[in-house]
Every structure is written in structure tokens, then in C-alpha cells.
Amino acid sequence: MLSTTIILADGSFPEHDVPLDYLKNAERIVCCDGSAGRLIDAGMIPFAIVGDLDSITGDVAERFPDRLFQDKDQETNDLTKAVKWCTSRGYNEIVILGATGKREDHTIGNISLLIEYSFYADVMMVTDTGIIRPFLKSCTLQSFPGQQVSVFSIDKETEITSRGLKYPLERRKLSNWWKATLNEATGTDFSLEISGGPVIVYIGFPAYLS
């Protein structure tokens, strides 16, 4: 399970085996500001530490002065700063960890930003319960019978048609975020035909990985 670049945000540190495996097998780990200390405590070393650097401890700053990259832009959060730092250096395949938990407002904001990132990076978010991916166009995803699936539309005018889900969507416009949640796959893959704006898809881990 090798990911070219991991961005570790400063939310809840991963506990599930799947996100932890991404960390352990990463080619490089880019930390958002304060997450660097927890990564070091877990026995791993940051490739870079990016953000406004207001949450970094003095000992980390002294130990890794050549890996600090400050971005004072107040119009973006540390996660966006880290994504832009990565893509500016050609690191375009990105898995984001630690972007949920702690505060719900941060969680919602970070998930919504996946759409923005998807215009210039191959990006997904891995949590302790599943994987969250943005899609700008129709897609087919591998799955297994009973896998939990939720679909979120950013634009209320987007039409979504599904194949391979227990509760099918047929040219459905989602007027609220909950409208296409708590669905599940019926086979080894499912597809979404998207007409309009982008969507975000959550797919849960198998029960035996929980």
C-alpha cells in the first residue's frame, strides 16, 4: 500500500490499520504545522512541515529547521497550504490523513476542500472508518457486497444516476447532504453517472477491518 505523498493534517491522529499503513509505507510525509510533533512521537520523520507554523513546538523547529516552510496566507488553512506546497513540487498523488476529528467545523471544511484540490491533484482522504474521494465526472469504483457508500453533491442541480447500489439513484438531484447517505454496494463495483457539478463519495472499510 504505497502512496507517493501523505499529507498529515492536525486533526485526530490515525488509529485504524489502513491509514496507519499509508503512513508507514509513504514515500514522503508532509505535515500540517502541529501534526509534526505527533508524527515524531509515533516514530516517523516529516519530509516537510508546512503552514503558518503557529502550532509547531520549539523542539521540532530546532530539530528540523530545514524542513519548515512557512505560508502566511490568511485566506487558506494549513491543509490547503500543504496541498499547494506538494503540487508546486510535482507531488500530485496525495493521500490526506488526520483531517477529521477534534472539531466538526474543521472536518466539514477539510472534506469540502477535496473538490477544490481535485482540479489539480489526484487526491483522497483516508479516515479511521473509510475513504473519501472527490469526482469531477462519472466514475466506477471497486467495492464488495454490503460496503457502505454515501454520496454528497456540492451543486444542488447536479444529476446523479447510480448502478450497483442497494438504493438506486436515477437522475437524482440532491437537495441536502443527507439525501444519498447510508447506501451500500450490491456487488464488486458500483458506478455513478454525474451530470453537472462534482460529487464527494464516502466508502466504508470492510467490517473485518474495523
N, C-alpha and C positions, 0 to 999 in steps of 0.2 A: 504494500500500500504506500506508494511513493508519490508525494506531491512536490512539485517543483518549489513552491513558495508557500509557507504558512504565515499568516498574519495572526498574532495572538493579541486580541483586544483585552481591555481591562475589566471585563465582566467576571462571571464565575469561572474559575479555573476548571478545565475539563476533568471529569472523573470517569466517564464511560470509556471502555476499551477502544472503541472506534476513534473518537477524537484523540485519545492518548496515543494510539498507533500512528495517526497522522503526525503528531508532534515528534515521536521517536524516529520516524522514517523520513522526516523532511530534509530536503536539500539545504534549505535555509529557513530560519525563523526570524521574522520581523516583528518586534514588539511595539505595541502602542504604549508609549510612556510608562505608566506604573506597572504594567504587566511584566516588565523585565525582571523585577525582583522576585516574583513568584515563579517565573521560569527558571531562574538561577537556583531558587530553593528546591526545585524539582530535579536539579542535577543537569540542566541543559543550559547552553550558552546562546545568547541572542546574536544573530548575524548583524542586526541593526536595531536601533531604538529610535522611533520616530514619533513626533508630536510636539506640543508646545513645551513639554518637559517640565511641567509644573508639579507632576506627581512622582517624579523619579527621586530615589533616595540618594543621599550624598555618597554612600559607599559604592553604589552602582555607577554613578557618574565618575567617580575616581578610578574605578576598575576598568571601565570601558569608554574612555574619553573619545577614542577614535571611531566609536560606533554610534555616537549621538548625532542625530540630525534634527535640528530644531526647525519647526514651522510655526510661525506666529500668527498665521491667518486665523482670524476670529470668526470667519464665515464658514469654517468647516470643522468637523470634530476630528479627534485623533485617528479614528478608523479611516476616514477619508484621506487624511494626510498620509497614512501608511500605504493605502492603495495607490495613491498618486505617486508616492516615492518609488514603489515597486514598478509600476508600469513605465515610469520615466527611465528606468534602467533595463527595460525589456523583460521584466519578470511578470508575464501576462497570465500565467496559470496560477490562480490563487485560491487557497482554501482558508477561510476565516474561522477561527476558533475563539472561544471566550467572549463572544459578542452578545450573549444573553445572560439573564440572571441579574442579581443585585437590584437593579431599578427597571421597572416596566417601561418607563419613558425611553430609556436608553435602548432597551430591547426592541421596541417598536421602531424607533428611529433607525437603528442599525439594520434591521430586516428590510425596511423600506428602501434603504440606500443600495441594496443589491441591484435594483433595476438600473440605477444611475451607473453603477460600476460595470454592468453587463454590456454597455455600449463600447467599452474599450478594454475589457478584460474577460477571460474565461474564469468565472468566479462562482463559488458556492460557500455556504455556511454550514458547518457541522456542529451540532449541539450534543448534549448528553442523551437525547431521545431520537434524533433523526437528522436528516439533511434538508436544507432549504436552498432551492435553486431558482434563479430568475430566468424567464424565457421571453424573448422578443418576438418569437414566431412559433408556429406549430411544432410539436415535439413528440417523440416516442421514448418512453422510459422503461427500463427493465424493472420488474417487480416480482412478487410472488403472491399467491392467493391469500387474501386477508391482510395484505400490507396496508397500513393506514396512510391515507392520502388526503391532503387538503389543498384547495386551490384558491388563490386570492387574486382578485383583479384590481389593478390600480385605477383603471378608467371604467366608469360605470357603463359606457357604451360598447365596451369590448364584448364580442360574442364568442362563447366557448362551447365546443362540441367535444364530448369525450367518447372514447371507445375503451372497453376493458375495465370500467369502474362499476361497482355494485349499484350505485345510484347515478344513472347516466345524465349527462348534461347535453341538451340539444339546442344549439344556438342560444344558449342561456346568457343573459346579461346579469351580472352580479351587482345588485343594488346595495349590498352591505358585505362586510368582510366575512361574516359567518355563513353566508349562503351556500358555499361549496366546501365546507369543512366536514370532518368526520366521515369521509367517504372511505372506500377501500378497494384495492385491486382484486380482480377475479381470476387473473391468470399470471403468466410470466412477463407480461408487459402491458402498458396502457398508453394511450395516445390522447393528445389534446390538440384539437384544431382551433387555432386562435385567429380571430378576425378583428383587428383593431389594435388596441394597446397591449402592453406587456402584462405578464402574469408572474406570480410567485407560487412555487409548488413546494409543499412540505411532504416528505415521505419518511415514515417512521421506520426505525430499526426492527428487525425480526424480534419476536418475543424472547427467543433464546439468547439474544444479545443484550437484553435489558438488565 
